[in-house]
């Protein structure tokens, strides 16, 4: 009888951590393409690893859709154990090396969210989770969204057209028409406009609004940098449309008396994957508290 038990244990499959890492990465990234990039591997290799796991488990672990993949019920069970096994592996390495092994959370935020309340929220989060390394990327919302879709970011705060994609939470973006406080240019004909590059935020809103007023306009200055837009307006290069938080003492806010309409087409949106690590979700909740009541 004892011999039979020993033989049964010998035949028990041992799950390879490399295979488990592959399926966790696919689940977190949402696609095999993004997972293979993060693993520095090929898509076919990652697919083979997932198939080997499915053969070992005796169950289908992932549903492969036209755009993304989602775990099956068996996949969710395996993923929960896989994360624990990978975490234990990291703990073992830490114990053997004496080094502190922490988790890295990759966050993307627009340029006007760098510093101020955002930094305060991140600092408070870091004090609570000193082992977590925060890797923050700032830039244009479209670039941050592309990085997130490639699997290069875990959590993003971006500006987007209202209801343009599914989000964790969103808030209306408060926009202001601004001119230079010292060298205003709104009364010039055509109106000079300071704008982000083509397809950049607020650009179409500006031109459509001024067309609606029956006035002429021209693009006088283009910059992909928020600080560049702020400085150009302050120095009298033209009028622009920016978030209320980006208005400085060097700007004059144009009131409704100017004839310019209020623009209410944009949202600030927070996104992370449903399979995100618990720490990522906790940071998302901290950012929600910073931004105020959320709108789903």
N, C-alpha and C positions, 0 to 999 in steps of 0.2 A: 504493500500500500504506500509506504514512504517512498519507494522507488518511483511509483507512478506519479506522485506529487512532484518529485524532483524533475521528472521528464516533462511534466506539463509546464512547470516554471521555465524550463530550458527552451520550450517552444514559444513562450510568450514574446510577442514582437517588442522590440525596443525602438521607441520613436526617436529618430535623429533630430537633434536640436536645429540643425541646418534646415531640415524640411519644415519644422515648426516655425522657424523664423520666416521662411518664405511665405507661408500661408497667412501669418500675422501681418506681414508687410502688404500682401495683396488686399486683405480685409481693410487695413487702415488706409491704403492708398485708393481703394475703390476700383482700380484697374490693374491688369497684368503689366501693361506698359509702364505705368508709374512705378509699380513695385520693382520691376526689373531695373529701372534707372536708379532707384534708391539702393538696390542691392548690388549695383555695378555688374549686372549679369544680363543675359539675353532673355527675351520673353519666352522662348521655347524652353529654356532651362528651368525657369520659374514654373511654367505650366507642367513640365515633367515632374517636378518636386511635389506639386499639389496632387497630381495623379497618383504618385507613389503613396502619398499619405492617404488618399481615398481608398486605395487598394488595401493598405494596412488596416485602416479603420473599418472597412467593409461598408462604408456609407458614402453617399455623395455629400461633399462638404461645402461646395460653393455653387450657387446658381449663376450661370454666366448669361447676363443680359446683353442687349445690343450696345449699351453704353458703359455699363459697369457690372460689377459682380457683388453678390450679397451672400452672406453665410446661410446655409440651411440650418434646421434645428440641430442636427448632428454637428454641423460646423461651428455653431455657437458654443456647444458643449466642449468641442475640441479646443476652440480658441481660448476659452476660459482657462483650461488646463495648460495650454501652450504658453500663455502669458505668465502663468505662475512658474512654469518650468524654466522659461527664459529669465525671469526675474531671479529665481534661485541660482541659476548659472552665474548671473552678474554678482549676486551676493557672495557666492563661493570664490569668484575671482577677487572680489574686494577683500574677503577674509584672508585669502592666501597672499595677496600682494601688499595688503596694508593700505591700499589707496582708497580714496573715496570715490565710489562709482555713483554718479548721479544721472538723472534723466534730463534730457534737453528738450525744451518746448520751443518750437519755432513759430514765432508770432509775426504777422505782417500788419502794419498800420499805415494809414496815409501820413504824409509829411506833417500836416497840421495837428496830428495827434501825438507827435513825438514831444516829450516833455510835459510839464504841467500836471494835470490830473492823472494822465496815463502813467507817467513815471511814478507818481505817488501810489497808484494802485499796484503797479508792478513791484515796487519796493515793499509794500505791505505783504504782498503775496510771497515774495522771496524770504521775508523774515519768518513767515509761517512754514515755508518749505525751503530751507537753506541748501538742501541737496539738489534742488532743481536749477539747472542753468537755463536762463532765458536768452534766446537768440532772436533779436528783434530786427526786422527788415522794414525800412520805410520806402515809400515810392508812390507812383501813380496807381490808382485803384485797379486799372485794367491789368497792369503788370503783376500786382499782388494776386489778383484772381487767377491769372495764368499760372503763376508759380504754385498756387494752391491746387489747381486742377492737375498739375504735373506731379503732385505729391511732395513738393519741396517745402511746403509750409503746413503746420498742424492746425493753426487757428488764424483767421484773418478778420480784420475790421476794415471794411471798404465802403466807398460811396457807390451807389448804383441807382439806376432808374427804378422807380417804385414798382414793386412786385415783379421784378425781372428774373429773380431766381429764388429758390427755397432757402430760407435762412433760419438760424436759431432764434434770433431776435433782431428787431430793427427799430429805428427812430427817425422821425422826419428831420431832414437836414435844413437848418435855418440859413437861408442865403440872403446876402445884402448886395445891392448895387453900390459900388464905391467909385469915388473920384479923388483927385488930389486935393488935400486941404489947402495947399499954397498955390498950386497952378492948375485949377480946374479946367477940364476940356469938354465937358458935356455939351456946352452950347456951340461948339465948333461944328462946321458942316463940311464934309461928313463927320460923324462922331468917330473919333479914333478909339479902337478897342484893344485892350490888352488881354490876350487869351492863351490858353493851353494849346498844344499842337492839335492838328485835325483829329477828330474822334475823341478829343479830350473833354473832360467834364465841363459842363455849363456853356460850352462854346455855341452850340446850336440854340440853347435857350436865349442867349444874349442876342444873337442875330435875328431870331424869329420875333423876339419882343420888340426890337427896334424897327424891324420891317412893319410890324403891326401898328407902330406909331406913325408910320408914313415918313420916317426920316432915313436919310442915307447914312451908311457906316463904312468904315474901312478897318482892316486889321493892321494896327500900327506896331505891335510888338507881340512876339510869341516866345514863351518859355515853358519848359516842362517842370520847372522848379516853382514851388509855391512862393518861396522867398524872392525869386526873380519877378514874379507877378506882383507881389506886394510892393517891391521897390520901384518897379516901373510905373505903377499907378501913383505912388507917393511923389515921384519926380515929375509927374505931369505928362506921361507918355500916352495916357488914355484912360478910359472907363473900363471897369471889369465887374464880374459877378463872382463873389467869394463867400465861403462860410462865415457866419457872424463871428466865430472865434478867431478868424484870420484878419479882422479889421484892426488897424492900429491907429495911434494918435495922429499919424501923418495922412490919414484918409478922411474923406468927408462922405458920410452915408447919404445917398440920394433918396429922398423921401417920395411917397406916392405923388406929391405935388409936381414932381418932374415929369409925370406921365408914364414912368416905367412901372410895369406890373410886378406884383409879387410872384416869385417863382417857387412853386411847391411840387416839383417833379422828382426830387431826389430823396433817397433814404441813406442813413448810415446803417450798414448791415453787419451782423456778426455771424461767421460761419465756422463750423468744424464738422468732421465726419461723425456719423452715428456711432462708429466703432472707436472713436477717439479714447485715449487713455483717460482715466479718472482725473488725473492732474490737469490735463488740458481742459476738461469740462469744468473743473473748479476755477481755473483761471478765467474761463468764459463767464462764469457767474460773477467773478470779481469785476470784470469789465462791464457787465450788465448793471451792477450796482453803481459803478462810476457814472454811467451814462444816464441812469434814471429809469423810470417805468418803461418797460419794454412793450412793444406792439408786435404781435405775432402775425 
